[in-house]
């Protein structure tokens, strides 16, 4: 389970709106039983969201939007097999989370 790996949302009922989670937690903290993960959504949260909160990424050819304000710790056991890695756009993910923590 590597930082910036993408996983199917373990909650089947929510997959329509939030199909995936991306792990943000550093690999150095792999001994913990949880992973800090950001959901990815099919629709932007709000049309007037600041740029840092409304960024998008491609997962399996689908344009998805970051939901950094919904980032949460998930038990690592619910995240099965990674479907893709977003390591190549890690700066976008970190920037979005920073916007939540530091302000837009």
C-alpha positions as CSV (number, residue, x, y, z in Angstrom):
1,X,0.0,0.0,0.0
2,X,1.9,3.0,-1.3
3,X,1.4,6.7,-0.9
4,X,-0.7,8.1,-3.8
5,X,-2.2,4.7,-4.7
6,X,-5.8,4.7,-5.7
7,X,-8.4,2.2,-4.4
8,X,-12.0,1.4,-5.0
9,X,-14.3,3.0,-2.5
10,X,-15.0,0.2,0.0
11,X,-18.5,1.5,0.6
12,X,-20.5,0.1,-2.4
13,X,-23.4,2.4,-1.7
14,X,-21.2,5.5,-2.1
15,X,-19.3,4.4,-5.2
16,X,-21.6,6.2,-7.6
17,X,-20.6,9.6,-6.2
18,X,-17.2,8.7,-4.8
19,X,-15.8,5.8,-6.8
20,X,-12.2,5.9,-5.4
21,X,-9.9,7.0,-2.5
22,X,-6.3,8.0,-2.9
23,X,-3.9,7.3,0.0
24,X,-2.1,10.5,1.1
25,X,-0.3,9.1,4.1
26,X,3.4,8.8,3.9
27,X,4.9,5.3,3.4
28,X,7.0,5.9,6.5
29,X,3.8,5.5,8.6
30,X,2.9,2.1,7.2
31,X,2.9,0.5,10.7
32,X,-0.3,2.4,11.6
33,X,-3.6,0.5,11.1
34,X,-5.2,3.4,9.2
35,X,-4.4,5.4,6.1
36,X,-5.2,9.0,5.5
37,X,-7.2,8.9,2.3
38,X,-8.9,11.5,0.1
39,X,-12.1,10.6,-1.8
40,X,-12.4,11.3,-5.5
41,X,-15.7,12.4,-6.9
42,X,-17.4,12.4,-10.3
43,X,-18.8,15.9,-9.8
44,X,-17.0,19.0,-8.6
45,X,-18.1,19.9,-5.0
46,X,-19.1,23.4,-5.9
47,X,-18.8,25.3,-9.1
48,X,-17.4,28.4,-7.3
49,X,-14.8,26.4,-5.3
50,X,-11.3,27.9,-5.3
51,X,-9.0,26.4,-7.8
52,X,-6.9,24.5,-5.2
53,X,-10.1,22.7,-4.0
54,X,-11.5,22.0,-7.5
55,X,-8.7,20.3,-9.2
56,X,-9.2,17.1,-11.2
57,X,-7.3,14.0,-12.0
58,X,-7.6,11.1,-14.4
59,X,-8.2,7.6,-13.0
60,X,-8.7,4.7,-15.5
61,X,-9.5,7.3,-18.1
62,X,-12.2,9.0,-16.1
63,X,-12.0,12.7,-15.0
64,X,-12.5,12.8,-11.2
65,X,-12.4,15.7,-8.8
66,X,-10.6,15.9,-5.5
67,X,-12.6,16.2,-2.3
68,X,-9.9,17.2,0.1
69,X,-12.4,18.6,2.7
70,X,-13.6,15.0,3.1
71,X,-10.1,13.4,3.7
72,X,-10.3,10.9,6.5
73,X,-8.5,8.0,8.2
74,X,-9.7,4.6,6.9
75,X,-8.7,1.2,8.2
76,X,-6.0,-0.1,5.9
77,X,-7.8,-3.5,5.7
78,X,-10.8,-2.0,3.7
79,X,-8.5,-0.9,0.9
80,X,-7.9,-3.9,-1.2
81,X,-6.0,-3.8,-4.5
82,X,-4.7,-0.5,-5.9
83,X,-6.3,0.3,-9.3
84,X,-3.8,3.1,-10.2
85,X,-1.2,5.4,-8.8
86,X,-1.4,9.2,-8.8
87,X,2.3,9.7,-7.8
88,X,2.8,11.7,-11.0
89,X,0.3,14.3,-9.8
90,X,1.2,14.2,-6.1
91,X,1.8,18.0,-6.0
92,X,-1.8,18.5,-7.0
93,X,-3.0,16.2,-4.2
94,X,-0.8,17.8,-1.6
95,X,-1.8,21.3,-2.7
96,X,-5.5,20.5,-2.3
97,X,-4.9,19.1,1.2
98,X,-2.8,22.1,2.1
99,X,-5.6,24.4,1.0
100,X,-7.9,22.7,3.6
101,X,-5.3,22.9,6.3
102,X,-3.7,26.3,5.6
103,X,-6.6,28.1,3.9
104,X,-7.3,28.9,0.3
